[in-house]
């Protein structure tokens, strides 16, 4: 019995209590928690504002709260040791918004907000939209708390499942929160499906021909190490664009398993 969201860390402990002889383990799956920022929706068409948002996030808090420290922090690709293509922590921390000093990042974010005209007397109000589903709701609640640290008042906007996907397809949102499921740990699936211009799951509408060239380049590179270098270039480019498709990722929510691995 395994699933990313139906079996949480607390329920897994409950299984152990009810069935001491059951084999219960946590395995890591490629289901990142993802912030969506619509770069076509003012004022989020301003890259400085988007950068401020990603600087506000305490990724470790998401891992600790949502997965009871069982998750991992990563970029778009699943992080090591389970992931083959993800950046190791020392490289990941060089990306915008991934540095370990939360206070320093948030101080930088507040300076950006002040430069944009926001402050204690003029806070930015925004609805944070998500699907009204148990496994989705906790994530944006924590995100809203982080946004308050830099002068953004977030309001949780819960959307029924039948309306959620059309809403995202229309890009009728400004900031959203989703778990982004990836079937395999492979750059082709991640980038062609989610990031290239016109991709089927490119929820934000982000389009950069230069990024598309890199995606094509990594796909045709036969040498795994050289391909990984290109993948890391793509990860950095996406982080610097701060379009939000994967601004922060506790990349491995827990999957409870009874007798088999998830």
N, C-alpha and C positions, 0 to 999 in steps of 0.2 A: 504494500500500500504506500503510494508515494505521490506527492504533488507539491509544487512550490508554495501554494497558499493555503490549502486545506489542512495541512499539518504544520503547525507552528512549533516553535521551541517549547512554549508552555504545554501544548497538548502532547508533545513527544514525552515530556517528563511525566505527564499524567498517565500515558501508556505504560511507562516503566513502573509507576506506582500500582496500577491495576494488574499488570501482568509481569511480575518480577523475572519470569523466565523468557519473556519476549526479547528478541534481538532488535534493539532500537539504535539506529545510528543516523548521523547527519552527513549528507553528501552535498556537494556543491553543484549547482546547476547554472546554466547560462541565462539567468533572468534578472537583468539589471533594473533597479528602480531608476526612473528617468524623468527629468524635468523637460517640459516642452516650453519653448519661448517662441512666440510667433514674430519673426523679424519683419513681417509686413504690417504689423499692427502698432501704430503709434501709441505710446512713446518708445515701444520696444524695437522700433526700426533704428534706434540709436545704439550702435555697438558699445558705446561707453556704459550705457545703462545695463545692457546685457552682461557686460563684464562685471559690473558692481554686484549684480545678482549672483553670479557664480562664485564671487569672492566671499559672499555672505554665508555660504554653506559649510556646516561642520559635518563632513562625511562620516567621521568616526561615530558621531552621535546617532546617525541613522543605523549604522551597523550594530551598535550597542543596544539600541532601543528595539529595532524591528526584528533583529535576529539573535538577540542576547549574545552578541559578539561572535556569532558563528559565520557572519558574512565576510566579504572582503571588499576593499576599496579598489576600483579599477577604472579604466577608461572605457572606450566602446567595446574593445575586445576583452574577453574573459581573462582575468589576471592570473598569473602563475600562483601556485604550482599546477593547478588544474588546467589553466589555459596555456596554449602554446604560443599565442601571438601577442598576449598582453604585456604591457610594460612592467618591469620590476618596480618595487616601491621607490627606489632611489632615483629612477628616471621619471616615474609618474609624478613625483613631487616637484619636478621642474616645470610642469604644465601650469598655466594660469588657473588659479583656484584650487590647486591640489597641495599647496604648501602646508606643512604641519602646524604652523603658528596661526591659530584662528584669530587671535586678537589683532595680529599684524594685518591679516587679510581684510578683516572687517574695518579696520581703521582706514585702509586704502579705499575700501568700498564707500565708506562715509564721505571721504574727500571727493570721490567721483560724484556722489549724490549732491553734495554741496555745490560743486561746480555746475551741475545741471539745474540748480535752483531749488533743490529740495533740502529740507531741514526740519528741526523740531516744530516750526510753525507752518510748514508746508510738506506734509507727508504724502507719499504717492499711494493712492488706493488702487487695488487691483483684485479681480476675482481669480482665484486659483481653481481651475476646473478639473474634475476627475469623475470617473465612472462610479456610480453609487453601488459599490460592491465591497464586501468586507476586506478583501485582500488589498484594496486600493486606497482605502480612506485614511489609514494611519500615516502613511507617507506624506501626503500634502499637509496634514495637520502640523507635523514637525517642520516641514518646509516653511509654512506660514510663520512659525515661531522664529525661525532663523531670519526671515526677511524683515521682521520687526527691528532687528539689531541695526539695520542700516536705513531705517526711515520709510519702510514700505509696509503699509497696512494691507494684509491679505485677507480676503473673505473666501471661505470654502464654498465652492459651487458644485454641488452633487448633481450628477446628470444620470438619468435612467439609462440602462444599457441600450435600449432600442433607439435612444436619441444621441447617445455618446458618439458612436462611429460616424453618423452623418454630420454631426457637429464638427468633429475633427477634420473630416473630409472637406467641409466647407471652409475650414480654417476660421471658424467662428469662435475663437478663443484668443486670449492674450498670453496667459500662463497656464500650463496644465501639468498634470502629474500622472505617469503611467508606469506599469511594469512592462518592459520591452522584452518579449520572449524571442530568443534566438535558438533555432533547432540544433545547430552545430557550431563549434568553435572554428569558424572559417571566415577570413576577411572578405571573400567574394560575397557570401551571403549577407554579412553585416553591411557592407558598403553599397553593393548594387541594389539591395533591397530597401535600404533606409536613407542613403545620402546622396547618390548621384542625381543629377538633374532629372526630374520627372519620375523618380523611383516610386514604386507602388505604395510603399509605407513611409514616404518622405512627408511626415505630418506637418512639418514647419514650412515646406516649400523652399527650403534652402537650396541654392544652386550656385555652384562655383566650377566653371570649366577647368580651372587648374587642378581642383581636387579630382575631377573626373579623370584627368590625364594620369594622376598618381594611382587612382584605383585601377585603371587599365594596365598601368605599368606593373603594379604588384601582382596582378592576376596572371601575367605572362612571364613572370620571373621564376625560373626553375630552381635557382639556388635558395634554399630556405632561409639562410641567414641574410642574404641580400633582400629577400622579400620582406623579412621582418623589419629591416631598416626602413623600407618604404612604408610599411604599415605604421611604423612609429611616426614617420613624417605626416601621415594622414591624421593620426591621433592628435598630433600637436596642432595641425592646421584647424581641425574641428574645435579643439579647445580654445584656440585664439579667436575663432569666429564667434564663439559663445552663442550659437543659435539655439542651444538648449536641448537638442535631441538627446544628448547624454551628458548633461552638465555634471551630474554626479551619479555615481553608481555604487551602492553596496552590491557588488556584482554577484553575490551568491547567497540568496536567501535559503534558509534551511529547508531540506526535504526530509520528512520523517520516513523511515523505512522499516518495515517489519519483515525480516527474513530476506530482503533483497535490497540492492542499491538503487537509488534514483538517478 
